[in-house]
Amino acid sequence: MELDALVNWAMIANDECDFGASLELGLNLFNHEPAAYAKLAARTLGTACAAAAALTTRRGGLMWLQMWLQMWLQMWLQMWL
């Protein structure tokens, strides 16, 4: 399967509140070759983390999770981009 198709299916899974698909794809891209797939991995992980944090915030008011995810993503982006 082509990479664009995998990203498309992961984004569809995000729409269905299945953030694990994007997290797994992003981590696999990052672990495979960080330099080559850094931007795609960052976009995929960022989308999944933001969507999961927004859903968690709406349901339980857990702002700490959203802040932690944003901090982690910023550190990761600075390290690889």
Phi, psi and omega in degrees: 000140180287155183297321179299322179293320178297317178296318179300314179295324178294320179291325175296319177298322176300318179298333179266013179066029174252085186280347181297327180296316179290321177298315181294316179297314180299317179293321177296318177297317180296316182286334182291304179199094187304320184293321185284325186244021186300313183293318179293319178296318179297317180295316181294313179293320180298318179296314181295315181294318180294318180292317179295319180294320179296318179295317179296319180296318180294321185279323187226000180070030182271079181293333181298325180294316179297317180295319180295317180296319178295318179295317180297316181294320178296318178295319180295317180296319179295327182285326189247350181251000000 
